[in-house]
Amino acid sequence: MNLLEMNHIKKSFDGVSVLKDVSLSVKEGQVLSIIGSSGSGKSTLLRCATMLETIDSGEIIYMGEKAAYTDDKGKCVYAPPRELKKIKNYFGLVFQNFNLFPHYSVIKNITDPLINVQKKDKEEAMEIGRKLLEKMGLPDKENAYPFQLSGGQQQRVSIARALALNPAVLFFDEPTSALDPELTGEILKVIKDLAAEKMTMVIVTHEMSFARDVSDYIIFLDKGVIEEEGTPDEVINNPRNERTRAFLSRFEN
């Protein structure tokens, strides 16, 4: 079953076309990585998928439910607010810059959405939060504040916060780009562990060896179009497209 379908997505900013007819689908348990140069449209695609940006035209479907579609007049229509709110519960998003609330403790950062969005009682929320901190290797940090943590620890807290809402699909927008190289490894390990548990994930990344090792499917985006897509072996080890080869030649695998 496809948990997410994006069909013929187009998006422009100030008349500049950033996404030009992009289509993709994500199956349950699949890890999809999106690679490409800066300015290729990767983060815009992720922001459209998570409704942080509105699309100009196309179709976004989660779990068979239409979040957005293009009507007969060529106008993009989003689902009514109540439906959209429900659909937004199907996914979680981990930002590159953590986006933790600085004045909240670690445990409050994780439990606050559970209590205020999902209306769980505090005891249940705390139990979920503590289990996730244990999973992230941070059981002793629940009362710490973000400024007291390393970048890698902050990113693990933001992953725990996203997982707490039990999403069907978890999005990562360049999850290691704000981290020092030595902290990058710990985040990639967390994502690899989630992949082993068959968590459905869509990852925008510039870590090619990681994308090759963890992904089931890779999309190479270039200037707003999918230039190449396929298995890691096809796209990274044996690219057919000249643009893909030129892009990958900048990385040591």
Sequence and secondary structure as in RCSB ss.txt:
>XXXX:A:sequence
MNLLEMNHIKKSFDGVSVLKDVSLSVKEGQVLSIIGSSGSGKSTLLRCATMLETIDSGEIIYMGEKAAYTDDKGK
CVYAPPRELKKIKNYFGLVFQNFNLFPHYSVIKNITDPLINVQKKDKEEAMEIGRKLLEKMGLPDKENAYPFQLS
GGQQQRVSIARALALNPAVLFFDEPTSALDPELTGEILKVIKDLAAEKMTMVIVTHEMSFARDVSDYIIFLDKGV
IEEEGTPDEVINNPRNERTRAFLSRFEN
>XXXX:A:secstr
 EEEEEEEEEEEETTEEEEEEEEEEEETT EEEEE  TTSSHHHHHHHHTTSS  SEEEEEETTEEEEEE TTS 
EEE  HHHHHHHHTTEEEE TT    TTS HHHHHHHHHHHTS   HHHHHHHHHHHHHHTT GGGTT  GGGS 
HHHHHHHHHHHHHHT  SEEEEESTTTTS HHHHHHHHHHHHHHHHTT  EEEE S HHHHHHH SEEEEEETTE
EEEEE HIIIIIS  SHHHHHHHTTS  
